[in-house]
């Protein structure tokens, strides 16, 4: 088992993503989730003045508490659970 900080986990995962030839978009504007709970969800965003659309099987909102995903969840559909641990963020890769 290897234990290391969350930023290092993120760095390693993004390196693997880049090595696989996958694109990651940073600093996108006007990000919007559409048909969030429907059969054909998609995401739109603007980058360098061009609007892009990504069609999805599902949308995983992993953009944090203040991200666009949380604001896009339909009213009444969001349930929040929290557990306090006696330590800070750690990534565990087993």
C-alpha positions as CSV (number, residue, x, y, z in Angstrom):
1,X,0.0,0.0,0.0
2,X,1.3,3.5,-0.9
3,X,-0.1,6.6,0.9
4,X,0.6,10.0,-0.5
5,X,-1.1,13.5,-0.7
6,X,-4.2,14.2,-2.8
7,X,-2.2,16.6,-5.1
8,X,0.2,13.8,-5.9
9,X,-2.7,11.4,-6.8
10,X,-4.1,14.1,-9.0
11,X,-0.8,14.7,-10.7
12,X,-0.3,11.0,-11.4
13,X,-3.8,10.5,-12.7
14,X,-3.5,13.5,-15.1
15,X,-0.1,12.2,-16.3
16,X,-1.7,8.8,-17.1
17,X,-4.6,10.6,-18.9
18,X,-2.2,12.7,-21.0
19,X,-0.1,9.6,-21.8
20,X,-3.2,7.9,-23.1
21,X,-3.7,10.8,-25.5
22,X,-6.8,12.1,-23.8
23,X,-7.6,15.8,-23.6
24,X,-8.2,17.8,-20.5
25,X,-9.8,21.2,-20.8
26,X,-8.8,23.9,-18.3
27,X,-10.2,27.4,-17.8
28,X,-13.4,26.7,-19.8
29,X,-16.1,29.3,-19.5
30,X,-19.9,29.1,-19.4
31,X,-19.9,25.4,-18.4
32,X,-23.4,24.0,-18.4
33,X,-24.9,20.6,-17.8
34,X,-27.9,19.6,-19.9
35,X,-30.4,16.7,-19.5
36,X,-28.6,16.0,-16.2
37,X,-31.0,13.3,-15.1
38,X,-32.2,12.2,-18.6
39,X,-31.3,9.6,-21.2
40,X,-28.9,11.8,-23.2
41,X,-26.9,14.1,-20.9
42,X,-24.4,16.5,-22.4
43,X,-22.0,19.3,-21.3
44,X,-21.4,22.6,-23.1
45,X,-18.6,25.0,-22.5
46,X,-16.7,27.9,-24.2
47,X,-13.0,27.8,-24.8
48,X,-11.1,30.5,-26.8
49,X,-14.4,31.9,-28.1
50,X,-15.7,28.6,-29.4
51,X,-18.6,26.7,-27.9
52,X,-18.1,23.0,-27.5
53,X,-20.5,20.1,-26.7
54,X,-19.6,16.8,-25.1
55,X,-22.3,14.0,-25.3
56,X,-22.2,11.7,-22.3
57,X,-23.6,8.4,-21.0
58,X,-23.7,10.1,-17.6
59,X,-22.3,13.1,-15.9
60,X,-20.1,12.7,-12.8
61,X,-20.0,16.0,-11.0
62,X,-16.5,16.0,-9.4
63,X,-15.9,19.7,-9.6
64,X,-16.2,20.5,-5.9
65,X,-18.8,22.1,-3.6
66,X,-19.0,25.3,-5.5
67,X,-18.8,23.8,-9.0
68,X,-21.4,23.9,-11.8
69,X,-22.4,20.3,-11.1
70,X,-23.9,20.9,-7.7
71,X,-25.9,23.9,-9.0
72,X,-27.2,21.7,-11.8
73,X,-28.7,19.0,-9.7
74,X,-32.6,19.2,-9.9
75,X,-34.3,20.7,-6.8
76,X,-34.9,18.1,-4.1
77,X,-32.6,15.5,-5.7
78,X,-29.5,16.3,-3.7
79,X,-28.8,14.5,-0.5
80,X,-25.7,15.4,1.5
81,X,-23.8,13.1,3.9
82,X,-20.8,14.0,5.8
83,X,-18.3,12.2,8.1
84,X,-15.5,14.0,10.0
85,X,-12.2,12.2,10.2
86,X,-9.3,13.1,12.5
87,X,-6.9,13.7,9.6
88,X,-6.5,15.8,6.4
89,X,-6.8,14.6,2.8
90,X,-4.8,11.6,1.8
91,X,-4.9,9.5,-1.3
92,X,-4.5,5.7,-0.8
93,X,-3.5,3.6,-3.8
94,X,-3.7,-0.1,-3.0
